[in-house]
């Protein structure tokens, strides 16, 4: 199981506030419009498209980082990224402000690592699982090690212990079936 923290407070995303409509920002083809929202916060923002693309590659969902708006630092995470259906270019992004002292609800991706026994068929039942945790305990993904599993079995949330992370429901994550 991966247990590295998903909070990088050394990185500050350089966003700027915007007063013009999102379509006008998109038409410039330099900046991408977005919104920063949270408890009592709703700020229209934009950022250089190249900087945003690099940031998304490193800090995709379930990773916390900082933004600086008008000399105020916010702890944030990507909430949504909208892409063009054909070109796959970024159209809009949402940043969710997170209070590091309050529990948050997010979905954490599930991935398998390792090789199961020959003849085994591995199926990921849920590719993401809803959890509740403090932002400091957030991890980018749950890694299920299937190395050497020889019998038909399931990896269940009840068998996974992650510090500070509480599964919203108990369920099977990975199914491994052995052909006879």
LINVENJO-V989925 format. One record per residue. N is the residue number from 1. RES is the residue in one small letter. PSI is psi as a letter, one per 30 degrees, with the letter a starting at -180 (999 if undefined). OMEGA is omega as a letter, one per 30 degrees, with the letter a starting at -180 (none if undefined). D_FIRST is the distance of its C-alpha to the first C-alpha in Angstrom with 2 decimals. Layout:
N:RES:PSI:OMEGA:D_FIRST
N:RES:PSI:OMEGA:D_FIRST
//
This chain:
1:x:k:l:0.00
2:x:k:a:3.76
3:x:g:l:6.25
4:x:k:l:9.45
5:x:k:l:12.29
6:x:h:a:13.91
7:x:j:l:17.40
8:x:j:a:19.89
9:x:g:l:23.11
10:x:f:a:24.86
11:x:k:l:25.29
12:x:j:l:28.18
13:x:k:a:28.96
14:x:i:l:32.76
15:x:l:l:33.85
16:x:l:l:37.41
17:x:l:l:39.04
18:x:l:l:41.13
19:x:f:a:44.29
20:x:l:a:44.88
21:x:l:a:43.58
22:x:e:l:40.34
23:x:e:l:42.40
24:x:e:l:44.53
25:x:e:l:41.52
26:x:e:a:40.21
27:x:f:l:43.73
28:x:f:l:43.68
29:x:g:l:40.91
30:x:e:a:39.70
31:x:l:l:37.71
32:x:k:l:35.31
33:x:l:l:35.94
34:x:a:l:33.36
35:x:k:l:33.18
36:x:k:a:31.58
37:x:l:l:31.38
38:x:a:a:30.33
39:x:j:l:32.12
40:x:g:a:35.77
41:x:k:l:34.88
42:x:j:a:35.79
43:x:k:l:36.61
44:x:k:a:37.45
45:x:l:l:36.08
46:x:l:a:36.03
47:x:l:l:34.53
48:x:k:a:35.37
49:x:e:l:33.85
50:x:e:l:32.73
51:x:e:l:30.92
52:x:e:l:29.21
53:x:e:l:28.10
54:x:e:a:26.55
55:x:e:a:24.83
56:x:e:l:23.40
57:x:e:a:21.94
58:x:e:a:20.08
59:x:h:l:19.58
60:x:a:a:19.10
61:x:k:l:18.02
62:x:g:l:15.86
63:x:k:a:16.78
64:x:k:l:19.52
65:x:a:a:22.46
66:x:l:l:26.16
67:x:l:l:29.39
68:x:j:l:32.87
69:x:k:a:35.61
70:x:h:l:39.06
71:x:g:l:37.78
72:x:k:a:35.32
73:x:k:l:31.58
74:x:k:l:29.24
75:x:k:a:25.46
76:x:l:l:24.48
77:x:l:l:22.03
78:x:k:l:23.03
79:x:e:a:23.97
80:x:k:l:25.66
81:x:j:l:26.90
82:x:k:a:29.92
83:x:l:l:30.85
84:x:k:a:34.11
85:x:f:a:33.89
86:x:e:a:35.62
87:x:f:a:35.30
88:x:g:l:31.65
89:x:l:a:32.82
90:x:k:l:31.52
91:x:e:a:34.05
92:x:l:l:32.66
93:x:l:l:29.64
94:x:k:l:28.78
95:x:k:a:27.19
96:x:k:l:26.20
97:x:k:a:27.06
98:x:k:l:24.56
99:x:j:a:25.67
100:x:f:l:23.06
101:x:f:a:24.46
102:x:k:l:24.04
103:x:k:l:21.23
104:x:l:l:20.53
105:x:k:l:19.60
106:x:l:l:17.65
107:x:k:l:15.90
108:x:k:l:12.39
109:x:k:l:12.06
110:x:k:l:10.05
111:x:l:l:9.77
112:x:k:l:9.69
113:x:l:l:9.41
114:x:a:a:11.78
115:x:k:l:15.03
116:x:l:a:16.00
117:x:l:l:19.35
118:x:k:a:22.52
119:x:f:a:24.01
120:x:k:l:20.87
121:x:j:a:20.67
122:x:k:l:17.27
123:x:k:l:17.57
124:x:k:a:15.27
125:x:e:l:17.06
126:x:k:a:16.03
127:x:f:l:15.01
128:x:l:a:14.40
129:x:k:l:14.13
130:x:k:l:16.31
131:x:l:l:15.11
132:x:k:a:17.12
133:x:l:l:16.26
134:x:k:a:18.02
135:x:e:a:17.91
136:x:f:a:16.77
137:x:f:a:13.49
138:x:k:l:12.89
139:x:l:a:9.99
140:x:f:a:11.05
141:x:l:l:8.64
142:x:k:a:5.96
143:x:k:l:4.74
144:x:j:a:6.05
145:x:j:a:7.24
146:x:g:a:10.91
147:x:k:l:12.51
148:x:g:l:15.69
149:x:k:a:15.68
150:x:f:a:19.47
151:x:l:l:20.37
152:x:k:a:20.38
153:x:l:l:17.48
154:x:k:l:15.31
155:x:j:a:11.72
156:x:l:l:12.71
157:x:f:l:11.69
158:x:f:a:13.55
159:x:f:a:11.19
160:x:k:l:8.10
161:x:j:l:8.72
162:x:k:a:8.00
163:x:k:l:10.99
164:x:f:a:13.71
165:x:k:a:12.32
166:x:k:l:14.51
167:x:k:a:14.48
168:x:f:l:18.06
169:x:l:l:18.39
170:x:k:a:16.83
171:x:l:l:16.58
172:x:k:l:15.36
173:x:e:a:12.91
174:x:k:l:13.31
175:x:k:l:16.48
176:x:j:a:17.26
177:x:k:a:21.00
178:x:k:l:22.87
179:x:k:l:26.34
180:x:999:none:28.99
//
